[in-house]
């Protein structure tokens, strides 16, 4: 059992995450997230994950802005999460690296 505790934790949030964890394919992910999020929300998730990946790869803010058009404020927020957050980005990026 993990010792991690989230400020978001609740029975309803647990139920949502259990639903997400039940998804088995990329197609199921597309179908669920297209229903639960707006296109802009999904695109924001996508951009944040791209930024996190680029920051982990030691890309500069200028390089990231030029490549995907993200604002320096957004890049800074993601960088702060990478350095002082809950390690969620790092967890997923490490797992994806192991799959390669």
C-alpha positions as CSV (number, residue, x, y, z in Angstrom):
1,X,0.0,0.0,0.0
2,X,1.3,3.4,-0.9
3,X,1.9,6.1,1.7
4,X,1.1,8.9,-0.8
5,X,-1.9,11.1,0.0
6,X,-3.5,13.5,-2.5
7,X,-5.4,16.7,-1.8
8,X,-7.9,15.5,-4.5
9,X,-8.6,12.1,-2.8
10,X,-12.3,11.3,-2.3
11,X,-14.6,8.3,-3.0
12,X,-15.9,10.0,-6.1
13,X,-12.3,10.6,-7.4
14,X,-11.4,7.0,-6.6
15,X,-14.4,5.9,-8.6
16,X,-13.3,8.0,-11.6
17,X,-9.7,6.7,-11.4
18,X,-11.0,3.1,-11.1
19,X,-12.9,3.8,-14.3
20,X,-9.9,5.1,-16.1
21,X,-7.8,2.2,-14.9
22,X,-10.4,-0.2,-16.4
23,X,-9.6,1.2,-20.0
24,X,-7.7,-1.5,-21.9
25,X,-6.9,0.0,-25.3
26,X,-6.0,3.3,-26.9
27,X,-9.4,3.3,-28.7
28,X,-11.2,2.9,-25.3
29,X,-9.1,5.9,-24.0
30,X,-10.1,8.0,-27.0
31,X,-13.7,7.1,-26.6
32,X,-13.8,7.9,-22.9
33,X,-11.8,11.1,-22.9
34,X,-13.7,12.4,-25.9
35,X,-16.9,12.0,-23.9
36,X,-15.6,13.3,-20.5
37,X,-13.4,16.2,-21.8
38,X,-13.7,19.0,-24.3
39,X,-11.3,19.0,-27.2
40,X,-9.5,21.9,-25.7
41,X,-9.1,20.1,-22.3
42,X,-7.7,17.0,-24.1
43,X,-5.3,19.1,-26.1
44,X,-4.2,20.9,-23.0
45,X,-3.3,17.5,-21.4
46,X,-1.5,16.5,-24.6
47,X,0.5,19.7,-24.6
48,X,1.4,19.5,-20.9
49,X,2.7,15.9,-21.4
50,X,4.7,17.0,-24.5
51,X,6.3,19.8,-22.4
52,X,7.1,17.5,-19.6
53,X,8.8,15.1,-22.0
54,X,10.8,17.9,-23.6
55,X,11.9,19.3,-20.2
56,X,13.0,15.8,-19.1
57,X,15.0,15.6,-22.3
58,X,16.7,18.9,-21.3
59,X,15.1,21.1,-24.0
60,X,15.1,24.8,-23.4
61,X,12.0,27.0,-22.9
62,X,12.7,28.7,-26.2
63,X,13.0,25.4,-28.0
64,X,9.8,24.1,-26.5
65,X,7.9,27.4,-27.3
66,X,9.2,27.2,-30.9
67,X,8.3,23.5,-31.3
68,X,4.8,23.5,-29.9
69,X,3.8,27.1,-29.2
70,X,3.4,26.7,-25.5
71,X,3.7,29.9,-23.4
72,X,6.6,30.2,-21.0
73,X,4.1,30.4,-18.1
74,X,2.8,26.9,-19.0
75,X,6.3,25.6,-19.4
76,X,7.2,27.0,-16.1
77,X,4.2,25.4,-14.4
78,X,5.1,22.0,-15.8
79,X,8.7,22.5,-14.8
80,X,7.6,23.3,-11.3
81,X,5.5,20.1,-11.2
82,X,8.5,18.1,-12.4
83,X,10.7,19.5,-9.7
84,X,8.4,20.0,-6.8
85,X,5.2,18.0,-7.6
86,X,3.9,14.6,-6.9
87,X,6.2,12.8,-9.5
88,X,3.2,11.8,-11.6
89,X,4.9,12.9,-14.9
90,X,8.1,11.2,-13.9
91,X,6.3,7.9,-13.0
92,X,4.6,7.7,-16.5
93,X,7.7,8.9,-18.4
94,X,9.9,6.2,-16.7
95,X,7.3,3.5,-17.5
96,X,7.1,4.6,-21.1
97,X,10.9,4.6,-21.3
98,X,11.0,1.0,-20.0
99,X,8.5,0.0,-22.7
100,X,10.8,1.1,-25.6
